[in-house]
Amino acid sequence: MSEIIILGSMIGCCLIILFLAITIVTAQRRAVERLQHQVQAWEKAQGVRRKRWEERIEKDMVTMEQRLIAHLDRLHFEERRRTLQATERVTYELAHLPRIEDTPLPGKIQTIDPGQQIQQLPRSFQGANLSGYDLSYRYLRYADLRNADLSHANLFMADLTGACLRGARMDQADLSAANLTHADLTSADLTGANLLVTDLYDALLVGATLLQTRNLSNEQIRGAIIDRNTQLDPGIDITLPRIPRISLQ
């Protein structure tokens, strides 16, 4: 009888242990499942956040690209407008350039109305494209022609006294009988220009190019201001003394 009781007790203990083990395993499995669900939910949330972040970044990039394109368009428009305004201004200035015969002689006492006086103010053609223009007999005293393109231009008898022609292109230009007294021609290109009886007295030709110029005489160069960087044809003699100023008064 005692053996039956002991056996029953052992079987009961085994059943209790088995039940506890099953309960523990079930609880662990449920905990693992909950953890897996939490990880999946976290990964899903991260995926949603990543997608929203990518969409926002893409939207911001599109907005920035549109703003950049609009800004570049505005810059191009402003540049075209400035170019057009500069072209219109040059066209206006050229149309209203006085002729030499319309200007008073130096030292001549003459009453000038304000409107006429404004027309004789120094002109500005800095960087302008005047290639091939007919500027013969034009009054361009003290005009600003820095870096202007005057190649093949007709400047016959033009008055360029004191004009600033630094870096100007004047290749193949007709400067015959033009007045370049005291003009600044630093680094200007006069290759192939016609300099027949051009007045170069006190003209600054530092670094200027005068190769293959036509009708350039030693006397003209003797009256100008040159340096070792001035490019002249071998036939021009720069060893002669400078022509002294002759007072006409």
Helices and strands as residue ranges (DSSP letters): H 2-95, G 100-102, H 114-119, E 209-210, H 218-223, E 231-232
